């Protein structure tokens, strides 16, 4: 047990004394609670989001704070939730009145009534998020820790303040939050909590897809995302979110031939890519790069297990998955699709690095060729050091070749040297099939290396192709 220590150093930013003054003006107690306090104690750097609990009206306190701030910043009020928000000096402050909550079976939105600080700490999801620092002038910086959250921080434990069965059943989003915090902070979810999540897994169905995806994003952006996905799997939450990933699990053996477990392989790939990039959508591509393997798995007596066209099938599945999870169906989704579709191309190339194959790779991947190579390198999960080195060296050859070919041929973001308009003018023809044929022929000749990617060579080739199509250039 800890005595209640004081952490004035956590409240050195002038905004805290200002909130303390505003609380005094309104004769209201107020506290910093949640993530800011947790991250300060974990030395995780300066948090820019600060939650303030007022024992009284959070909206009234926000307005009073705004009055005292230079420039009187705008207060955004959310009456339904009894909360208010304001931004000042790069910090986002959210004010809420201390409250008690009660839940119904079919909603995570509780009935709310005013309460004490203790009531408010009781409704928090985890002990490490129920830590509060006093902003009263006589107890400024004193830690209020009714659930030994400080001890849980030291022992790296995720635990709920009240009975986990009630906590998770009331608001099933907390199950994902527990897994997300365990992943981000590298903490352990205590057993009673883990059991309660497993028992209540199907309650996740009442949570909106947007909220679920928000937590998945945070898990994917962690240093070691596999920890979160392994916990989603262990607790039985994964089938409700990603049945496509669950379908990858398991090893089948036929006639002495086995294939690898594509689920655990995928998690390794995601961890590998997390070391190389913070690009969320490239991490999504790593997570989904093999989802086409479950529906395309076949056994062939001659060659063993095959997954023909799994990249093509997987890229189609990306669209369905994004749609189901209400994720953006824009360029981000198209990027993930493209990465999944092309995920084996550099692997095939690595054994025979020809100029024309590299030109086609650059042409098809366009500005994302670098991302594609990063994904392929992350896909090396062999534990055999010899094989690992061999694959790495192969990809280095492909990278070197891409650089060499791109420098010479400028294929990335390819623009045809001869435009459709010029073809029409040269042969005095209207828009027609022949223009497409000529443009395609020029593109193919450049990609094959028959002609260089230059205007004069392309124009000459255009005239040659035109003659084959019985087109006569006008003088």
C-alpha positions as CSV (number, residue, x, y, z in Angstrom):
1,X,0.0,0.0,0.0
2,X,1.3,3.5,-0.9
3,X,0.6,6.5,1.3
4,X,-1.0,9.3,-0.8
5,X,2.1,10.9,-2.4
6,X,2.2,14.4,-3.9
7,X,3.2,14.9,-7.6
8,X,3.4,18.6,-8.0
9,X,6.0,18.1,-10.8
10,X,3.2,16.6,-12.9
11,X,1.3,19.9,-12.6
12,X,4.1,22.3,-13.5
13,X,2.4,23.5,-16.7
14,X,0.7,26.9,-15.9
15,X,-2.7,25.5,-17.2
16,X,-3.1,23.5,-14.0
17,X,-2.8,26.4,-11.6
18,X,-5.2,28.3,-13.8
19,X,-7.8,25.4,-13.6
20,X,-7.1,25.4,-9.8
21,X,-7.9,29.1,-9.7
22,X,-11.1,28.7,-11.8
23,X,-12.2,25.8,-9.5
24,X,-11.6,28.1,-6.5
25,X,-13.7,30.9,-8.1
26,X,-16.6,28.4,-8.5
27,X,-16.0,26.8,-5.1
28,X,-15.8,23.5,-6.8
29,X,-13.2,20.7,-6.4
30,X,-11.5,19.5,-9.5
31,X,-8.9,16.8,-10.4
32,X,-6.7,15.7,-13.3
33,X,-7.6,12.1,-14.0
34,X,-6.9,9.2,-16.4
35,X,-4.3,9.1,-19.2
36,X,-2.4,12.2,-18.3
37,X,-1.7,11.0,-14.8
38,X,-0.9,7.4,-15.9
39,X,1.5,8.5,-18.7
40,X,3.3,11.0,-16.3
41,X,3.9,8.2,-13.8
42,X,5.1,5.9,-16.6
43,X,7.4,8.6,-17.9
44,X,5.8,8.2,-21.4
45,X,6.3,11.9,-22.4
46,X,4.0,14.9,-22.3
47,X,0.4,14.1,-23.0
48,X,-1.5,16.6,-25.0
49,X,-5.0,15.4,-24.0
50,X,-5.9,16.2,-20.4
51,X,-9.1,15.0,-18.6
52,X,-10.4,17.2,-15.8
53,X,-13.1,15.9,-13.4
54,X,-15.2,18.6,-11.6
55,X,-17.3,17.8,-8.6
56,X,-20.1,19.8,-10.0
57,X,-20.6,21.1,-13.5
58,X,-17.7,20.3,-15.9
59,X,-19.3,22.8,-18.4
60,X,-19.3,25.6,-15.9
61,X,-15.7,24.9,-15.0
62,X,-14.6,24.9,-18.7
63,X,-16.3,28.3,-19.2
64,X,-14.5,29.7,-16.2
65,X,-11.1,28.4,-17.3
66,X,-11.7,29.9,-20.8
67,X,-12.4,33.3,-19.2
68,X,-9.0,33.2,-17.4
69,X,-7.1,32.2,-20.5
70,X,-5.6,34.7,-22.9
71,X,-7.7,35.2,-26.0
72,X,-10.7,33.5,-24.2
73,X,-10.7,30.3,-26.4
74,X,-13.9,28.8,-27.6
75,X,-15.5,26.1,-25.4
76,X,-17.1,23.2,-27.3
77,X,-20.1,21.9,-25.3
78,X,-21.5,18.4,-25.6
79,X,-24.7,18.7,-23.5
80,X,-25.8,15.1,-24.0
81,X,-22.6,13.9,-22.3
82,X,-22.3,16.8,-19.9
83,X,-18.8,17.5,-21.2
84,X,-16.9,20.5,-22.5
85,X,-13.7,20.8,-24.4
86,X,-11.2,23.6,-25.1
87,X,-7.8,23.9,-26.7
88,X,-5.1,26.2,-25.4
89,X,-1.3,26.3,-26.1
90,X,-1.4,23.0,-28.0
91,X,-3.2,21.2,-25.2
92,X,-6.7,19.7,-25.4
93,X,-8.7,19.9,-22.2
94,X,-11.8,17.9,-21.6
95,X,-14.0,18.8,-18.6
96,X,-16.6,16.5,-17.1
97,X,-18.7,16.6,-14.0
98,X,-18.0,13.7,-11.6
99,X,-20.7,11.1,-12.2
100,X,-22.3,7.8,-11.4
101,X,-23.4,5.4,-14.2
102,X,-25.8,2.6,-14.6
103,X,-26.1,0.4,-17.7
104,X,-28.8,-1.5,-19.6
105,X,-28.1,-4.8,-21.3
106,X,-28.3,-3.6,-24.9
107,X,-26.2,-0.4,-24.9
108,X,-22.8,0.8,-23.8
109,X,-24.3,4.3,-23.2
110,X,-25.1,4.6,-19.5
111,X,-27.8,6.5,-17.6
112,X,-25.7,9.2,-15.8
113,X,-26.3,11.1,-12.6
114,X,-24.1,13.5,-10.7
115,X,-21.7,11.9,-8.2
116,X,-18.6,12.3,-6.1
117,X,-15.0,11.8,-7.2
118,X,-15.2,8.3,-5.7
119,X,-18.2,7.5,-7.9
120,X,-16.3,8.8,-10.9
121,X,-13.2,6.7,-10.1
122,X,-15.5,3.6,-9.7
123,X,-16.8,4.0,-13.2
124,X,-13.3,4.1,-14.8
125,X,-12.2,1.2,-16.9
126,X,-8.9,0.3,-15.2
127,X,-7.2,1.0,-11.9
128,X,-4.3,2.7,-13.8
129,X,-6.8,5.0,-15.4
130,X,-8.6,5.9,-12.1
131,X,-5.6,7.7,-10.7
132,X,-6.4,11.4,-10.0
133,X,-4.3,14.4,-8.9
134,X,-5.9,17.1,-6.8
135,X,-6.1,20.6,-8.2
136,X,-7.3,22.1,-4.8
137,X,-4.8,24.7,-3.6
138,X,-4.4,23.1,-0.2
139,X,-3.8,19.5,-1.6
140,X,-2.4,20.5,-5.0
141,X,-0.7,17.5,-6.7
142,X,-1.9,14.9,-4.1
143,X,-2.5,11.5,-5.7
144,X,-5.9,9.9,-5.1
145,X,-5.6,6.2,-5.7
146,X,-8.5,4.2,-4.2
147,X,-7.7,1.0,-6.2
148,X,-3.9,0.7,-5.8
149,X,-3.5,1.8,-9.4
150,X,0.1,2.9,-8.6
151,X,1.0,-0.6,-7.6
152,X,-0.6,-2.0,-10.8
153,X,1.5,0.5,-12.8
154,X,4.7,-0.8,-11.0
155,X,3.7,-4.4,-11.5
156,X,2.5,-3.8,-15.1
157,X,-1.0,-5.1,-14.6
158,X,-4.3,-4.3,-16.3
159,X,-7.1,-4.7,-13.7
160,X,-10.6,-3.2,-13.4
161,X,-11.5,-1.1,-10.3
162,X,-14.7,-3.1,-9.7
163,X,-15.8,-6.7,-10.6
164,X,-14.5,-7.3,-14.2
165,X,-17.7,-9.2,-15.1
166,X,-19.7,-6.1,-14.5
167,X,-17.1,-3.7,-16.1
168,X,-16.9,-5.6,-19.4
169,X,-20.5,-6.5,-19.6
170,X,-21.6,-2.9,-19.0
171,X,-19.3,-1.5,-21.7
172,X,-17.8,-4.2,-23.9
173,X,-15.5,-1.7,-25.6
174,X,-13.4,-1.9,-22.4
175,X,-12.5,-5.5,-23.4
176,X,-10.7,-4.1,-26.5
177,X,-9.3,-1.2,-24.4
178,X,-7.8,-3.7,-22.0
179,X,-6.1,-5.5,-24.9
180,X,-5.0,-2.3,-26.4
181,X,-3.4,-1.0,-23.2
182,X,-1.7,-4.4,-22.6
183,X,-0.3,-4.1,-26.1
184,X,0.8,-0.5,-26.0
185,X,2.2,-0.5,-22.5
186,X,3.5,-4.1,-22.6
187,X,1.3,-4.9,-19.5
188,X,-0.4,-8.2,-18.5
189,X,-4.2,-8.5,-18.1
190,X,-4.8,-10.1,-14.7
191,X,-6.5,-13.5,-14.8
192,X,-9.9,-12.5,-13.5
193,X,-10.1,-9.8,-16.1
194,X,-8.9,-12.1,-18.9
195,X,-11.5,-14.7,-17.9
196,X,-14.3,-12.1,-17.9
197,X,-13.3,-10.9,-21.4
198,X,-13.4,-14.4,-22.7
199,X,-16.8,-15.0,-21.0
200,X,-18.3,-11.7,-22.4
201,X,-16.6,-11.8,-25.9
202,X,-20.0,-12.0,-27.7
203,X,-21.0,-8.7,-26.1
204,X,-18.6,-7.0,-28.5
205,X,-21.5,-7.2,-31.0
206,X,-23.2,-4.2,-29.5
207,X,-20.1,-2.0,-30.1
208,X,-20.1,0.2,-33.2
209,X,-17.6,-0.8,-35.9
210,X,-16.0,2.7,-35.8
211,X,-15.1,2.3,-32.1
212,X,-13.7,-1.2,-32.7
213,X,-11.6,0.0,-35.6
214,X,-10.3,2.9,-33.5
215,X,-8.9,0.3,-31.0
216,X,-7.5,-1.9,-33.7
217,X,-5.7,1.0,-35.2
218,X,-4.0,1.7,-31.8
219,X,-3.1,-2.0,-31.5
220,X,-1.6,-2.0,-35.0
221,X,0.4,1.1,-34.2
222,X,2.0,-0.4,-31.1
223,X,5.6,-1.5,-31.1
224,X,4.6,-5.2,-31.0
225,X,1.1,-5.5,-32.5
226,X,1.1,-9.4,-32.3
227,X,0.6,-9.2,-28.6
228,X,-2.8,-7.6,-29.1
229,X,-3.9,-10.0,-31.9
230,X,-2.8,-13.0,-29.8
231,X,-4.9,-11.7,-26.9
232,X,-7.9,-11.1,-29.3
233,X,-7.4,-14.7,-30.4
234,X,-7.0,-16.1,-26.8
235,X,-10.2,-14.3,-25.5
236,X,-12.4,-15.3,-28.5
237,X,-12.9,-11.7,-29.7
238,X,-11.1,-12.3,-33.0
239,X,-13.9,-14.2,-34.8
240,X,-16.3,-11.3,-34.2
241,X,-13.8,-8.8,-35.8
242,X,-11.6,-10.7,-38.2
243,X,-13.0,-14.1,-39.2
244,X,-10.7,-13.9,-42.2
245,X,-7.7,-14.1,-39.9
246,X,-9.1,-16.9,-37.7
247,X,-9.6,-19.0,-40.9
248,X,-5.8,-18.9,-41.4
249,X,-5.0,-20.7,-38.2
250,X,-3.9,-24.3,-38.1
251,X,-1.5,-26.7,-39.9
252,X,-2.8,-29.4,-42.1
253,X,-0.8,-32.5,-43.1
254,X,-1.5,-34.8,-46.1
255,X,0.8,-37.5,-47.3
256,X,3.6,-36.2,-45.1
257,X,3.3,-32.7,-46.6
258,X,2.5,-29.8,-44.2
259,X,2.0,-26.0,-44.7
260,X,2.9,-23.3,-42.2
261,X,0.4,-21.8,-39.8
262,X,-0.5,-18.7,-41.8
263,X,-2.2,-17.0,-38.8
264,X,0.9,-17.0,-36.5
265,X,3.1,-16.3,-39.6
266,X,0.9,-13.2,-40.3
267,X,1.4,-11.9,-36.7
268,X,5.2,-12.3,-37.2
269,X,5.0,-10.3,-40.4
270,X,3.1,-7.5,-38.6
271,X,5.7,-7.3,-35.9
272,X,8.5,-7.2,-38.5
273,X,6.9,-4.4,-40.4
274,X,6.2,-2.5,-37.1
275,X,10.0,-2.3,-36.8
276,X,10.4,-0.8,-40.2
277,X,7.5,1.7,-40.6
278,X,4.9,3.7,-38.7
279,X,2.6,3.8,-41.8
280,X,-0.7,2.5,-40.4
281,X,-2.0,1.4,-43.8
282,X,1.2,-0.6,-44.6
283,X,0.7,-2.3,-41.3
284,X,-2.8,-3.1,-42.3
285,X,-1.4,-4.6,-45.6
286,X,0.9,-6.8,-43.5
287,X,-2.1,-8.0,-41.4
288,X,-4.1,-8.8,-44.5
289,X,-1.4,-9.9,-46.9
290,X,-2.3,-13.6,-46.6
291,X,-6.1,-13.6,-46.0
292,X,-6.6,-15.1,-49.5
293,X,-4.8,-18.2,-48.4
294,X,-7.7,-19.8,-46.5
295,X,-10.1,-19.8,-49.5
296,X,-7.5,-20.9,-52.0
297,X,-5.8,-23.7,-50.1
298,X,-5.6,-26.9,-52.1
299,X,-3.6,-30.1,-52.0
300,X,-1.9,-31.4,-55.1
301,X,-0.2,-34.9,-55.0
302,X,2.6,-33.7,-57.3
303,X,3.5,-30.4,-55.6
304,X,1.9,-30.5,-52.2
305,X,0.0,-27.5,-50.7
306,X,-0.9,-24.6,-53.0
307,X,-2.5,-21.2,-52.6
308,X,-3.0,-20.2,-56.3
309,X,-4.0,-16.6,-56.8
310,X,-4.3,-16.0,-53.1
311,X,-3.0,-12.4,-53.6
312,X,-5.8,-11.7,-56.1
313,X,-8.5,-13.3,-53.9
314,X,-7.1,-11.5,-50.8
315,X,-7.2,-8.1,-52.5
316,X,-10.9,-8.6,-53.2
317,X,-11.4,-9.7,-49.6
318,X,-9.8,-6.4,-48.4
319,X,-12.7,-4.4,-49.9
320,X,-15.3,-6.6,-48.2
321,X,-13.5,-6.4,-44.8
322,X,-13.1,-2.6,-45.0
323,X,-16.8,-2.3,-45.9
324,X,-17.9,-4.6,-43.1
325,X,-15.8,-2.7,-40.6
326,X,-17.0,0.7,-41.9
327,X,-13.5,1.7,-42.8
328,X,-12.7,4.2,-45.5
329,X,-13.2,2.8,-49.0
330,X,-10.9,5.5,-50.5
331,X,-7.3,5.6,-51.6
332,X,-6.2,4.1,-48.2
333,X,-8.2,0.9,-49.0
334,X,-6.9,0.9,-52.5
335,X,-3.4,1.1,-51.2
336,X,-3.9,-1.9,-48.9
337,X,-5.5,-3.8,-51.8
338,X,-2.6,-3.0,-54.1
339,X,0.0,-4.1,-51.5
340,X,-1.9,-7.4,-51.0
341,X,-2.3,-8.0,-54.7
342,X,1.4,-7.4,-55.4
343,X,2.8,-9.0,-52.2
344,X,4.4,-11.9,-54.0
345,X,5.7,-10.1,-57.0
346,X,9.2,-9.1,-55.6
347,X,9.5,-12.7,-54.2
348,X,9.0,-14.2,-57.7
349,X,11.4,-11.5,-59.1
350,X,14.1,-12.3,-56.5
351,X,15.1,-15.5,-58.3
352,X,15.5,-13.9,-61.7
353,X,16.0,-10.2,-61.6
354,X,15.6,-9.1,-65.3
355,X,15.3,-5.4,-66.4
356,X,11.9,-5.9,-68.0
357,X,10.4,-7.6,-64.9
358,X,11.8,-4.8,-62.7
359,X,10.4,-2.2,-65.1
360,X,6.9,-3.8,-64.8
361,X,7.2,-4.0,-61.0
362,X,8.0,-0.3,-60.9
363,X,5.2,0.5,-63.4
364,X,2.6,-1.5,-61.5
365,X,3.6,-0.4,-58.0
366,X,4.2,3.2,-59.0
367,X,5.0,5.5,-56.0
368,X,4.4,2.6,-53.6
369,X,7.3,0.4,-54.8
370,X,9.3,1.2,-51.7
371,X,6.3,0.2,-49.4
372,X,6.0,-3.0,-51.4
373,X,9.6,-3.9,-50.8
374,X,9.3,-3.2,-47.1
375,X,6.3,-5.5,-46.9
376,X,8.1,-8.3,-48.7
377,X,11.1,-8.0,-46.4
378,X,8.8,-8.2,-43.4
379,X,7.4,-11.4,-44.9
380,X,10.6,-13.3,-44.2
381,X,9.9,-15.2,-41.1
382,X,12.1,-18.3,-41.5
383,X,14.0,-19.3,-38.4
384,X,16.8,-20.8,-40.6
385,X,19.6,-18.2,-40.5
386,X,21.0,-19.4,-43.9
387,X,17.6,-19.1,-45.6
388,X,17.0,-15.8,-43.9
389,X,20.3,-14.3,-45.2
390,X,19.6,-15.7,-48.7
391,X,16.2,-14.1,-48.9
392,X,17.5,-10.8,-47.6
393,X,20.3,-10.8,-50.1
394,X,17.8,-11.6,-52.9
395,X,15.7,-8.6,-51.9
396,X,18.8,-6.4,-51.8
397,X,19.5,-7.4,-55.4
398,X,15.9,-6.5,-56.4
399,X,16.2,-3.1,-54.5
400,X,19.5,-2.4,-56.3
401,X,18.0,-3.3,-59.7
402,X,15.0,-1.1,-59.0
403,X,17.3,1.9,-58.3
404,X,19.4,1.2,-61.4
405,X,16.4,0.7,-63.8
406,X,14.5,3.7,-62.4
407,X,17.5,6.0,-62.7
408,X,17.9,4.9,-66.4
409,X,14.3,4.4,-67.5
410,X,12.2,6.7,-65.3
411,X,9.3,4.3,-65.1
412,X,7.9,5.4,-61.7
413,X,4.7,7.5,-62.2
414,X,5.0,6.6,-65.9
415,X,3.6,9.1,-68.4
416,X,3.6,8.0,-72.1
417,X,6.1,10.1,-74.0
418,X,3.6,10.4,-76.9
419,X,0.1,11.5,-76.0
420,X,-3.2,10.4,-77.5
421,X,-3.7,13.9,-78.8
422,X,-0.4,13.7,-80.7
423,X,-1.4,10.3,-82.2
424,X,-4.7,11.8,-83.4
425,X,-3.0,14.8,-84.9
426,X,-0.2,12.7,-86.6
427,X,-2.7,10.4,-88.4
428,X,-5.6,12.9,-88.6
429,X,-7.9,10.4,-86.9
430,X,-10.7,10.9,-84.3
431,X,-10.8,9.1,-80.9
432,X,-10.7,5.4,-81.8
433,X,-9.5,1.9,-80.9
434,X,-6.3,2.4,-82.8
435,X,-5.1,5.2,-80.4
436,X,-5.3,2.7,-77.5
437,X,-3.5,0.1,-79.5
438,X,-0.6,2.4,-80.3
439,X,-0.4,3.8,-76.8
440,X,-0.3,0.3,-75.4
441,X,2.3,-0.8,-77.9
442,X,4.6,2.1,-76.9
443,X,4.1,1.3,-73.2
444,X,4.9,-2.4,-73.8
445,X,8.0,-1.6,-75.9
446,X,9.3,0.7,-73.1
447,X,8.6,-1.9,-70.4
448,X,10.2,-4.7,-72.4
449,X,13.2,-2.5,-73.2
450,X,12.7,-2.6,-76.9
451,X,12.9,1.2,-77.0
452,X,14.1,3.7,-74.3
453,X,11.6,5.8,-72.4
454,X,12.2,8.9,-74.6
455,X,10.1,11.0,-76.9
456,X,12.0,10.5,-80.2
457,X,12.2,6.8,-79.8
458,X,8.5,6.6,-78.9
459,X,7.5,8.8,-81.8
460,X,9.4,6.7,-84.2
461,X,7.7,3.6,-82.7
462,X,4.3,5.3,-83.0
463,X,4.9,5.8,-86.8
464,X,5.9,2.2,-87.2
465,X,2.8,0.9,-85.3
466,X,0.6,3.3,-87.3
467,X,1.9,1.8,-90.6
468,X,1.1,-1.7,-89.3
469,X,-2.5,-0.5,-88.7
470,X,-2.7,1.1,-92.2
471,X,-2.6,4.6,-90.8
472,X,-0.9,7.3,-92.9
473,X,0.7,10.3,-91.1
474,X,-0.4,13.7,-92.4
475,X,2.4,15.9,-93.7
